[in-house]
C-alpha cells in the first residue's frame, strides 16, 4: 500500500511528464512551422 507521500510523488512525476510532452509537442510544431517558412525543399503548408 502506498502512503500519501509516495502517491504525491507519483502524481508530481505524472504532471511533469505531461508538461514535458506538451512542451515537446509545441517545440515540434514550432520547428515544422519555421521549416515551412525557410526550407526551400518543403512544400508550403
C-alpha angles and dihedrals in degrees: 000000000000122000121225091261094057091046090051091051092049092050090049091051091049091049091049090049092052091048092051092049090050091050091048092050091048089050092050092050091048092050095049091048091052092045090053089054100046104019110098093193093057123085112236111257 
